[in-house]
Amino acid sequence: MSSSTPRPGGAKPSKAERRDQAREQARLLREQQAKRDRRNKVVAIGGLAAAVVALVVVAAIIIVPSLGPGIAYTGDDADELALADVAAPSTAESNGAIPLSADGVGEPAADDDVVVSVYFDYMCPYCGMFEAANDAELNQLVADGGVTVEYHVVSFLDRQSSGGEYSTRAGNAAAVVADQAPEQFPAFHSALFENQPEEGTKGLDDGEIADLALEAGVPQDVVDQFTATAPDADWRTFAPWLVAATNQAGDDLRAAGLEGISTPTVLIDGQRFTGDMYTAGPLTEAVQAAQG
């Protein structure tokens, strides 16, 4: 229906009137279009703002883990770092091992002891399977005398903990216990594997690691050192030692015929054990055979 005003007698609008009506309709159309444009602009700006916020949130999710307190060693010399260049736990050997003999943690093997060297990463699932099968038997062999177990902690699986650097966090905690509360090291070591997180997760958080240590009898003042950093550094106290021990492990295992680090790896008096590592019995039998 036309928006024009009827003329008396039904006469048609004049040319001037039609022109004025057309101008008025055009004005109304321009105002309507302007309103739509303003509304669309607001929507577009709001959408852009939401997109920017979402992008910032995603960036934060990606970036924040790397902005937390220092954990792993990040020195430029990591690939060449040697045990002789770093501070080690007081109970550690010069080869990076933490020995456990009948005389306790940190006591070197007697000349006639059979030495069982175990290379492991606390994030390694196969190491967890190895420990489940052999931990109690190794402890018994040590208690019976004539056997020393050397624990070689490595931290090459940080990349498998979704940014949580679990291998370093757990390894550093174990090193702190070996250094300051060595009597509790075997129990804490066992607890870390009994509660081992799945590979690919961030792993146990620092509080959960601390709880395991306390349950294993580690004093609170020692547990408090788990998250301490090295002097004038951004990494945890024994993070450089873990890197150096990992480098040394690579050299040791290449000398034993492997291409590099593979965990778990077990050496009996320097010779690689190739039997079944995931069933209780075979390793014990091999150690007893080496004892003669």
C-alpha positions as CSV (number, residue, x, y, z in Angstrom):
1,M,0.0,0.0,0.0
2,S,1.2,3.5,-0.9
3,S,2.3,5.7,2.0
4,S,1.0,8.9,0.2
5,T,-1.8,10.9,1.6
6,P,-5.0,10.5,-0.6
7,R,-6.0,13.6,-2.4
8,P,-9.6,14.8,-2.5
9,G,-11.7,13.1,-5.2
10,G,-9.0,10.4,-5.7
11,A,-6.8,12.7,-7.8
12,K,-3.2,11.5,-8.3
13,P,-0.3,13.3,-6.5
14,S,1.4,16.0,-8.4
15,K,4.9,15.5,-9.7
16,A,6.3,17.6,-6.9
17,E,4.5,15.6,-4.3
18,R,5.7,12.3,-5.8
19,R,9.3,13.7,-5.7
20,D,8.9,14.7,-2.1
21,Q,7.5,11.3,-1.2
22,A,10.5,9.6,-3.0
23,R,12.9,11.8,-1.1
24,E,11.2,10.9,2.2
25,Q,11.3,7.2,1.5
26,A,15.0,7.5,0.5
27,R,15.7,9.3,3.8
28,L,14.0,6.6,5.8
29,L,15.9,3.9,3.9
30,R,19.2,5.6,4.6
31,E,18.4,5.9,8.3
32,Q,17.4,2.2,8.4
33,Q,20.6,1.2,6.6
34,A,22.7,3.4,9.0
35,K,21.1,1.7,12.0
36,R,21.9,-1.8,10.4
37,D,25.5,-0.6,9.8
38,R,25.9,0.5,13.3
39,R,24.5,-2.7,14.7
40,N,26.7,-4.8,12.5
41,K,29.7,-2.8,13.5
42,V,29.0,-3.4,17.1
43,V,28.6,-7.1,16.5
44,A,31.8,-7.3,14.5
45,I,33.7,-5.4,17.2
46,G,32.3,-7.7,19.9
47,G,33.2,-10.8,17.9
48,L,36.7,-9.5,17.3
49,A,37.1,-8.8,21.0
50,A,35.9,-12.3,21.9
51,A,38.3,-13.8,19.4
52,V,41.1,-11.8,20.8
53,V,40.2,-12.9,24.3
54,A,40.0,-16.5,23.2
55,L,43.4,-16.2,21.5
56,V,44.9,-14.7,24.7
57,V,43.5,-17.5,26.7
58,V,44.9,-20.1,24.4
59,A,48.2,-18.4,24.4
60,A,48.2,-18.3,28.2
61,I,47.4,-22.0,28.3
62,I,50.4,-22.7,26.0
63,I,52.8,-20.3,27.6
64,V,52.1,-20.3,31.3
65,P,53.6,-23.7,32.0
66,S,57.0,-22.4,30.8
67,L,56.7,-19.2,33.0
68,G,56.6,-21.1,36.3
69,P,59.4,-21.6,38.8
70,G,62.6,-23.1,37.3
71,I,62.8,-26.9,37.4
72,A,65.1,-28.5,34.8
73,Y,68.6,-27.4,34.0
74,T,68.6,-25.1,31.0
75,G,72.3,-24.3,30.6
76,D,73.8,-24.1,27.1
77,D,76.3,-26.9,28.0
78,A,73.6,-29.4,28.9
79,D,74.7,-31.9,26.2
80,E,78.3,-31.8,27.5
81,L,77.7,-31.4,31.2
82,A,79.8,-33.9,33.2
83,L,79.5,-35.3,36.7
84,A,82.8,-33.7,37.7
85,D,81.3,-30.3,36.9
86,V,78.2,-30.4,39.2
87,A,77.2,-30.6,42.8
88,A,76.1,-34.2,43.6
89,P,74.2,-35.8,46.4
90,S,76.6,-36.7,49.2
91,T,75.8,-40.4,48.8
92,A,76.4,-40.5,45.1
93,E,79.4,-42.2,43.4
94,S,81.6,-40.4,40.9
95,N,79.8,-42.5,38.2
96,G,76.4,-40.9,39.1
97,A,75.1,-44.0,41.0
98,I,73.5,-44.0,44.4
99,P,74.7,-47.3,45.9
100,L,72.7,-49.4,48.3
101,S,74.6,-52.1,50.1
102,A,74.1,-54.1,53.3
103,D,75.8,-51.2,55.1
104,G,73.3,-48.6,53.8
105,V,72.8,-46.0,51.1
106,G,75.9,-44.3,49.9
107,E,78.2,-47.1,51.1
108,P,80.4,-48.4,48.2
109,A,80.4,-52.0,47.1
110,A,82.8,-54.3,48.8
111,D,85.5,-55.7,46.6
112,D,83.7,-59.1,46.4
113,D,80.2,-57.8,46.0
114,V,78.2,-58.4,42.9
115,V,77.2,-55.0,41.6
116,V,73.7,-54.6,40.0
117,S,73.5,-51.3,38.1
118,V,69.9,-50.2,37.4
119,Y,69.3,-47.3,35.0
120,F,65.9,-45.8,35.2
121,D,63.6,-42.8,34.8
122,Y,60.8,-42.2,37.3
123,M,58.4,-41.5,34.4
124,C,59.4,-44.6,32.4
125,P,56.4,-47.1,32.5
126,Y,58.7,-50.1,31.8
127,C,60.8,-49.1,34.8
128,G,57.6,-49.2,36.8
129,M,57.0,-52.7,35.6
130,F,60.6,-53.7,36.4
131,E,60.3,-52.3,39.9
132,A,57.0,-54.1,40.6
133,A,58.7,-57.4,39.7
134,N,62.1,-56.9,41.2
135,D,62.2,-54.2,43.9
136,A,61.5,-56.4,46.8
137,E,63.9,-59.1,45.6
138,L,66.7,-56.6,45.1
139,N,66.2,-55.3,48.6
140,Q,66.4,-58.8,49.9
141,L,69.6,-59.6,48.0
142,V,71.1,-56.5,49.5
143,A,70.0,-57.4,53.0
144,D,71.4,-60.9,52.6
145,G,74.8,-59.4,51.9
146,G,77.3,-59.7,49.0
147,V,75.2,-57.6,46.6
148,T,75.2,-53.8,46.0
149,V,72.6,-52.2,43.9
150,E,73.6,-49.0,42.1
151,Y,70.7,-46.7,41.3
152,H,71.3,-44.6,38.2
153,V,68.6,-41.9,38.0
154,V,68.2,-40.3,34.6
155,S,65.8,-37.6,33.5
156,F,65.5,-37.9,29.7
157,L,61.7,-38.3,29.8
158,D,60.8,-34.8,30.9
159,R,59.4,-34.4,27.3
160,Q,56.8,-37.1,28.1
161,S,55.2,-35.2,31.0
162,S,53.2,-32.5,29.1
163,G,55.4,-29.7,30.3
164,G,55.4,-30.9,33.9
165,E,59.1,-31.9,33.8
166,Y,58.2,-34.9,36.0
167,S,61.4,-36.8,35.5
168,T,63.5,-33.9,36.9
169,R,61.0,-33.1,39.7
170,A,60.9,-36.7,40.9
171,G,64.6,-37.3,40.3
172,N,65.6,-34.2,42.2
173,A,63.4,-35.1,45.1
174,A,65.0,-38.6,45.2
175,A,68.5,-36.9,45.1
176,V,67.6,-34.6,48.0
177,V,66.5,-37.6,50.0
178,A,69.7,-39.5,49.1
179,D,71.7,-36.5,50.2
180,Q,69.9,-35.5,53.4
181,A,67.9,-38.5,54.6
182,P,69.6,-41.5,52.9
183,E,68.0,-44.0,55.3
184,Q,64.7,-43.2,53.7
185,F,65.9,-43.3,50.1
186,P,64.9,-47.0,49.4
187,A,61.4,-46.5,50.8
188,F,60.9,-43.2,48.9
189,H,62.3,-44.7,45.7
190,S,59.8,-47.6,46.0
191,A,56.9,-45.2,46.8
192,L,57.6,-43.1,43.6
193,F,57.2,-46.2,41.5
194,E,54.3,-47.6,43.4
195,N,52.5,-44.3,42.7
196,Q,54.0,-43.8,39.2
197,P,51.9,-41.5,37.0
198,E,51.0,-42.4,33.4
199,E,53.5,-41.4,30.8
200,G,52.3,-38.4,28.9
201,T,50.7,-36.7,31.9
202,K,52.2,-33.9,34.0
203,G,52.9,-36.5,36.7
204,L,52.4,-36.1,40.4
205,D,52.5,-32.5,41.5
206,D,55.0,-31.3,44.0
207,G,52.6,-31.7,46.9
208,E,51.9,-35.3,46.0
209,I,55.6,-36.1,45.8
210,A,56.1,-34.4,49.2
211,D,53.2,-36.5,50.7
212,L,54.9,-39.7,49.5
213,A,58.2,-38.7,51.0
214,L,56.6,-37.9,54.4
215,E,54.8,-41.3,54.3
216,A,58.2,-42.9,53.7
217,G,59.6,-41.3,56.8
218,V,61.4,-38.4,55.2
219,P,61.6,-35.5,57.7
220,Q,59.6,-32.3,56.8
221,D,62.7,-30.1,56.7
222,V,64.2,-32.4,54.0
223,V,60.9,-32.5,52.0
224,D,60.9,-28.7,52.1
225,Q,64.1,-28.8,50.0
226,F,62.4,-30.5,47.1
227,T,61.4,-27.3,45.4
228,A,64.5,-25.3,46.3
229,T,66.7,-24.0,43.5
230,A,70.4,-24.0,43.1
231,P,72.3,-20.9,44.2
232,D,71.9,-18.0,41.7
233,A,70.0,-20.3,39.3
234,D,66.5,-21.0,38.1
235,W,66.6,-24.7,38.3
236,R,66.2,-27.1,41.2
237,T,69.2,-28.1,43.3
238,F,70.2,-31.3,41.7
239,A,68.8,-30.6,38.2
240,P,72.4,-30.2,36.8
241,W,73.5,-33.4,38.4
242,L,70.5,-35.2,36.8
243,V,71.6,-33.9,33.4
244,A,75.2,-34.9,34.0
245,A,74.1,-38.4,35.3
246,T,71.9,-38.8,32.2
247,N,74.9,-37.9,29.9
248,Q,77.1,-40.4,31.9
249,A,74.4,-43.1,31.6
250,G,74.4,-42.7,27.8
251,D,78.2,-43.3,27.8
252,D,77.9,-46.3,30.1
253,L,75.1,-48.0,28.1
254,R,76.9,-47.4,24.8
255,A,79.9,-49.1,26.3
256,A,77.6,-52.0,27.3
257,G,76.6,-52.4,23.7
258,L,73.4,-50.3,23.5
259,E,73.0,-47.4,21.1
260,G,72.2,-45.0,24.0
261,I,69.9,-44.6,26.9
262,S,67.2,-47.2,27.2
263,T,65.3,-47.7,30.4
264,P,65.2,-49.9,32.3
265,T,68.7,-51.3,31.7
266,V,70.4,-53.6,34.2
267,L,74.1,-54.5,34.3
268,I,75.4,-57.2,36.5
269,D,79.1,-56.6,37.2
270,G,79.1,-54.4,34.1
271,Q,77.5,-57.0,31.8
272,R,74.0,-56.3,30.4
273,F,71.3,-58.5,31.8
274,T,69.2,-59.8,28.9
275,G,66.7,-62.0,30.7
276,D,63.1,-61.3,31.6
277,M,63.1,-58.1,33.7
278,Y,59.3,-57.9,34.2
279,T,58.8,-61.2,36.1
280,A,60.1,-61.9,39.6
281,G,62.8,-64.5,39.7
282,P,65.1,-64.3,36.6
283,L,67.1,-61.3,37.7
284,T,67.6,-62.8,41.2
285,E,68.7,-66.0,39.7
286,A,71.2,-64.2,37.5
287,V,72.6,-62.3,40.5
288,Q,72.9,-65.4,42.5
289,A,74.7,-67.1,39.7
290,A,77.2,-64.2,39.5
291,Q,77.8,-64.7,43.3
292,G,78.9,-68.3,42.5
